[in-house]
Amino acid sequence: MAVHIIFRSGGLIISMFLGWLIAKKRYNVTQIFSVILVTIGVVFTTLSASPQRSPRSPEQYASPSAYMTGISILTLALIFSGFLGLVQDWTYSKHGRPAPPTSPSNPSNLKPKEWESPAWQESMFYLHFLGLPMFFSVRSDLVAQISTVNAGPRIPIPIPIPLPVSLKGHVGFAIPAAYIPLLLNTLTQLLCVAGVHRLTTRVSALAVTLVLVVRKAVSLVISVIGVGIVGTQKGVSSEVDQVMMWSGAAMVLAGTIAYSIGSRGKMDPKKKSE
């Protein structure tokens, strides 16, 4: 998991490099330094939260070929994600980016809902709908996971209607306990994805990637703090390197602020920059 998070945090550098190489964008020193600082901060935060590995037998280690295959897939995913960000940036700038309320293309007598483009909703739909056939290759795993969830503990759901005393213990139904956190996770993911796609129509691809990396770092810190509190209550000591974690969090915060400051002066649309 640590390797995966560290690789995903490298998307900032990939997005900046592809933007410079393909879209001919120009970045100032502050922006470049900010991206590097945020990336290092996420790496520090991830490594601080990585549990210490216990000695394992040689059979438990992944083979070098399997490890390199995973690294290659993550690298390709980063590159393709960077290309996708550039394509989305170009598409929204040409067809779907809503005009500011004070721009000539948006008369002042129109409300935001009348001039705001719904292109981000179409993008969100097609990105998820076209990806559904890929789950066919892992259908057996999905069936096994659903069977495991259904076989787990169940929570009784009472029926909110008055019943005779003799029927109260016999009328009702129960659902697997895992369905509740699964439902909450689905709803929060929906809000997150919708927010990301809406944000894509307003800012550059690099800025969207920065927001996602910062969100990942904040989520990791909150998870570490929550696990630490629960572990303290149960008398279990935490293995998190607090100095490294908070140093990484400070780097992420400083890099985010520096990027905002470095991008503030680039408001001229004639400049090919972020």
VENVEN-V280972 format. One record per residue. N is the residue number from 0. SS is DSSP state (alpha for helix, beta for strand, coil for the rest). NEAR is the number of other ideal C-beta (glycine too) atoms within 12 Angstrom. Layout:
n: (N,N)
ss: (SS,SS)
near: (NEAR,NEAR)
//
This chain:
n: (0,1,2,3,4,5,6,7,8,9,10,11,12,13,14,15,16,17,18,19,20,21,22,23,24,25,26,27,28,29,30,31,32,33,34,35,36,37,38,39,40,41,42,43,44,45,46,47,48,49,50,51,52,53,54,55,56,57,58,59,60,61,62,63,64,65,66,67,68,69,70,71,72,73,74,75,76,77,78,79,80,81,82,83,84,85,86,87,88,89,90,91,92,93,94,95,96,97,98,99,100,101,102,103,104,105,106,107,108,109,110,111,112,113,114,115,116,117,118,119,120,121,122,123,124,125,126,127,128,129,130,131,132,133,134,135,136,137,138,139,140,141,142,143,144,145,146,147,148,149,150,151,152,153,154,155,156,157,158,159,160,161,162,163,164,165,166,167,168,169,170,171,172,173,174,175,176,177,178,179,180,181,182,183,184,185,186,187,188,189,190,191,192,193,194,195,196,197,198,199,200,201,202,203,204,205,206,207,208,209,210,211,212,213,214,215,216,217,218,219,220,221,222,223,224,225,226,227,228,229,230,231,232,233,234,235,236,237,238,239,240,241,242,243,244,245,246,247,248,249,250,251,252,253,254,255,256,257,258,259,260,261,262,263,264,265,266,267,268,269,270,271,272,273)
ss: (coil,alpha,alpha,alpha,alpha,alpha,alpha,alpha,alpha,coil,alpha,alpha,alpha,alpha,alpha,alpha,alpha,alpha,alpha,alpha,alpha,coil,coil,coil,coil,beta,coil,coil,alpha,alpha,alpha,alpha,alpha,alpha,alpha,alpha,alpha,alpha,alpha,alpha,alpha,alpha,alpha,alpha,alpha,alpha,alpha,alpha,alpha,coil,coil,coil,coil,coil,coil,coil,coil,alpha,alpha,alpha,coil,coil,coil,alpha,alpha,alpha,alpha,alpha,alpha,alpha,alpha,alpha,alpha,alpha,alpha,alpha,alpha,alpha,alpha,alpha,alpha,alpha,alpha,alpha,alpha,alpha,alpha,alpha,alpha,alpha,alpha,alpha,alpha,alpha,alpha,alpha,coil,coil,coil,coil,coil,coil,coil,coil,coil,coil,coil,coil,coil,coil,coil,alpha,alpha,alpha,alpha,coil,coil,coil,alpha,alpha,alpha,alpha,alpha,alpha,alpha,alpha,alpha,alpha,alpha,coil,coil,alpha,alpha,alpha,alpha,alpha,alpha,alpha,alpha,alpha,alpha,alpha,alpha,alpha,alpha,alpha,alpha,alpha,alpha,alpha,coil,coil,coil,beta,beta,beta,beta,coil,coil,coil,coil,coil,coil,coil,coil,coil,coil,coil,coil,coil,coil,coil,beta,beta,beta,beta,coil,alpha,alpha,alpha,alpha,alpha,alpha,alpha,alpha,alpha,alpha,alpha,alpha,alpha,alpha,alpha,alpha,alpha,alpha,alpha,alpha,alpha,alpha,alpha,coil,coil,coil,coil,alpha,alpha,alpha,alpha,alpha,alpha,alpha,alpha,alpha,alpha,alpha,alpha,alpha,alpha,alpha,alpha,alpha,alpha,alpha,alpha,alpha,alpha,alpha,alpha,alpha,alpha,alpha,alpha,alpha,coil,coil,coil,coil,coil,coil,coil,coil,alpha,alpha,alpha,alpha,alpha,alpha,alpha,alpha,alpha,alpha,alpha,alpha,alpha,alpha,alpha,alpha,alpha,alpha,alpha,alpha,alpha,alpha,alpha,coil,coil,coil,coil,coil,coil,coil,coil,beta,coil)
near: (16,21,21,21,29,32,30,31,41,33,38,48,33,34,43,38,27,29,35,24,17,21,27,15,29,21,32,23,14,24,36,28,23,36,41,28,35,46,39,30,40,47,34,34,42,37,27,34,36,24,19,14,10,8,8,9,7,8,7,10,12,15,12,10,10,12,14,14,14,19,20,15,17,24,21,16,20,30,24,18,28,33,24,24,39,33,23,37,35,22,23,30,24,13,18,25,29,26,22,17,18,12,14,10,14,20,13,15,8,17,11,14,11,15,21,21,27,20,24,29,19,20,30,28,17,16,22,19,13,13,13,15,11,13,16,12,11,13,14,12,13,16,14,13,18,17,14,14,21,18,13,19,15,17,16,16,15,16,15,8,10,10,14,10,9,8,13,14,12,12,18,17,12,17,20,23,18,21,20,19,16,19,16,13,14,14,14,16,16,16,15,20,23,22,20,27,31,26,29,38,33,26,27,34,39,41,36,34,43,41,31,33,45,35,26,36,42,23,23,36,32,18,22,31,23,17,22,23,15,14,17,14,11,11,8,14,12,23,19,32,21,19,14,25,33,22,24,40,35,22,32,40,24,23,34,33,22,26,38,23,18,27,28,14,14,25,11,10,11,7,15,18,26,39)
//
